Amino acid sequence: MILVLLAAASARTETPRAFVERVYASYRNENFSPFDHSERLFAPKLNAAIKEDARLAHGEVGFLDGDPICSCQDTGGMRSRVVSVPGSGASATAHVLVTWSGTTDRRHIKLNLTRTSAGWRIANVGTSDEPSLLKDLQAANRAARKH
């Protein structure tokens, strides 16, 4: 019980950079998925949109067909480097460079972070191809509800 309380307290005092580094370090476990216990990673609004996308897909692939944190489908050989995390107060923006060993593939990921009562969470994900995952997910969910 004490360990649970200490873990919760440390999550609330964790810096945005430490949160992002911890998230990407999770990929060292080959079974890691950001969708397992997604509430530990995503802010409520983004988490709700992700869950709605899955529900509306009825067991098929929905709008979200990969891992938004790495903008990829296969995390094997993935490496990440937190480039910067400017911000203050209740929000921050993490800029992360993701690469894969043995390839020249490079992804620049922007994570908009927000501080919640449970600690830092990812409020939105942006890439050069998709500047706002949240906006695109919400639009796809609206369209899927109409069908």
C-alpha distance (Angstrom), angle and dihedral (degrees) to the residues before:
residue distance angle dihedral
M1 . . .
I2 3.78 . .
L3 3.82 90.4 .
V4 3.80 90.8 53.7
L5 3.80 91.1 51.4
L6 3.80 91.7 47.2
A7 3.81 91.4 49.2
A8 3.80 91.1 50.3
A9 3.80 91.7 48.2
S10 3.81 92.5 48.6
A11 3.83 91.3 50.0
R12 3.81 89.7 55.8
T13 3.82 92.3 50.6
E14 3.81 95.5 41.0
T15 3.80 115.6 118.3
P16 3.80 119.6 -120.9
R17 3.83 90.0 -112.1
A18 3.81 92.0 51.1
F19 3.81 90.2 49.8
V20 3.82 92.4 51.9
E21 3.81 92.2 44.9
R22 3.81 89.4 50.4
V23 3.81 91.4 49.6
Y24 3.80 93.5 52.3
A25 3.82 91.9 41.8
S26 3.82 86.7 60.1
Y27 3.80 88.1 71.1
R28 3.81 88.9 71.6
N29 3.80 84.1 79.8
E30 3.81 103.5 76.8
N31 3.82 90.3 -148.3
F32 3.81 94.5 55.4
S33 3.79 116.7 125.9
P34 3.80 123.6 175.2
F35 3.80 87.4 -143.6
D36 3.82 93.3 64.3
H37 3.81 103.4 88.4
S38 3.80 89.5 -5.9
E39 3.80 90.6 174.7
R40 3.82 87.2 72.5
L41 3.81 90.8 61.7
F42 3.79 109.9 25.6
A43 3.79 129.6 61.5
P44 3.80 113.6 -115.7
K45 3.83 96.6 -99.9
L46 3.82 94.8 49.8
N47 3.80 92.0 40.7
A48 3.82 90.6 52.3
A49 3.82 91.1 50.1
I50 3.82 91.1 49.7
K51 3.80 91.9 49.7
E52 3.81 92.2 46.1
D53 3.81 90.4 51.5
A54 3.81 89.6 54.0
R55 3.81 92.0 46.4
L56 3.79 93.2 48.9
A57 3.82 90.8 49.1
H58 3.83 90.6 63.5
G59 3.81 94.2 -144.5
E60 3.80 94.3 -40.8
V61 3.79 127.7 101.5
G62 3.78 109.0 -75.0
F63 3.77 129.8 -167.6
L64 3.78 90.2 -61.9
D65 3.79 104.9 68.2
G66 3.79 100.0 162.2
D67 3.76 145.3 20.4
P68 3.80 109.7 -60.1
I69 3.80 94.8 -161.2
C70 3.81 92.3 64.5
S71 3.81 97.7 20.6
C72 3.78 87.9 -127.3
Q73 3.77 145.2 101.4
D74 3.80 98.5 -141.5
T75 3.79 120.2 47.7
G76 3.82 96.3 -176.2
G77 3.80 109.9 130.2
M78 3.80 92.0 6.2
R79 3.78 118.8 157.0
S80 3.77 126.5 -176.2
R81 3.77 136.4 -164.8
V82 3.78 123.2 -168.2
V83 3.80 101.6 -136.3
S84 3.80 99.1 -175.8
V85 3.78 141.7 -20.8
P86 3.80 109.5 -160.6
G87 3.76 118.4 177.9
S88 3.74 143.5 89.3
G89 3.74 140.2 -144.9
A90 3.77 114.1 10.1
S91 3.81 98.8 -11.6
A92 3.78 140.2 51.2
T93 3.78 138.4 165.6
A94 3.79 119.8 -134.2
H95 3.79 119.8 -156.5
V96 3.80 110.8 -157.8
L97 3.79 130.8 -177.3
V98 3.81 112.8 -149.4
T99 3.81 121.0 -166.9
W100 3.79 136.1 166.9
S101 3.78 125.3 -134.1
G102 3.78 113.9 -108.8
T103 3.81 94.2 19.9
T104 3.78 138.9 81.1
D105 3.81 91.2 -134.6
R106 3.81 111.1 130.3
R107 3.78 126.9 178.0
H108 3.78 125.3 -167.6
I109 3.79 107.5 -151.9
K110 3.79 124.4 -169.6
L111 3.80 115.7 -159.3
N112 3.79 117.0 -167.1
L113 3.78 105.4 -152.1
T114 3.76 131.3 -160.7
R115 3.77 129.8 -170.7
T116 3.80 113.1 -123.5
S117 3.78 130.1 179.9
A118 3.82 86.6 -94.3
G119 3.83 94.1 50.4
W120 3.80 135.1 -94.7
R121 3.80 118.4 -13.1
I122 3.81 135.7 179.4
A123 3.81 108.4 -104.1
N124 3.80 96.5 178.0
V125 3.80 141.3 -3.4
G126 3.77 124.5 -143.7
T127 3.79 134.8 -173.0
S128 3.80 133.0 167.7
D129 3.82 88.6 -96.8
E130 3.80 96.1 43.3
P131 3.81 114.4 26.0
S132 3.83 93.9 -176.6
L133 3.77 121.9 26.7
L134 3.80 90.6 -179.3
K135 3.82 93.9 53.9
D136 3.81 92.5 46.0
L137 3.82 93.0 46.0
Q138 3.78 91.9 49.8
A139 3.82 91.1 50.0
A140 3.81 91.8 48.0
N141 3.80 90.6 48.5
R142 3.81 91.4 51.1
A143 3.81 90.2 50.9
A144 3.81 92.7 46.6
R145 3.83 91.7 50.9
K146 3.81 89.4 56.6
H147 3.81 92.1 58.5
